[in-house]
Amino acid sequence: MTTVTTLPNQTLGMGRRPALIIVDAMLGFTDPASPLGADCNDEIAAIRQLLDAFRSKGAPIIFTTNAYAHENEARVFRRKLPVLNHLRSGGPWSSIDPRVSPLPGERIINKTLPSAFFDTSLRWELACADVDTAVVVGFSTSGCVRATAVDAMQAGFQVLVAREACGDRDRAAHEANLRDLDLKYADVVAVEELLKMIDHLSIWVKPAREFGCSIGVEAWWA
């Protein structure tokens, strides 16, 4: 039998210019009545804490949704998981949970595949805002959160995943994926620890760059 050993790694930490990426905090995942849903009250409460903290600093906040407007979108993904067909654009399950609703001007990016970076403008928008760190939260841990966190690292961002602010229908998959993310791709940290990091940030708002940025509020860090 082969002995499995943990690879040595290092803590990435938070940079000076973090953005909060709230992955698919949709009623389709947070309402137990949804075919894809579960009881996510604790996770939503944790997301709300981080959302309030980022808003207090004027830092970029990006929401993602996962919904389909056309039959040819994500055909293979939907063939593998037919239950995804419930996530129709404009349907009841594609709306963001009202407990963490975006404010006017906060960015919402719809995606059709697990990663928020795949075939979207997210990477460019984060670069435009001089972001160096992606704080990733949302649903589900083993699916879209993991894919987004891995792609954020591959795009050159430091990545932090808030443990209590991520949820999954499968608890074992949740824990296994958080462990793997922490080993290889991100720092998986407690919400309380993240809030302390955010509290120490010094941020003020300046006008948008000449070439523009669609995130909304332009945050610049000392």
Summary of the structure (lengths in Angstrom):
residues: 222
radius of gyration: 17.0
end to end distance: 52.6
largest distance: 60.1
contacts: 718
relative contact order: 0.20
helix: 36%
strand: 21%
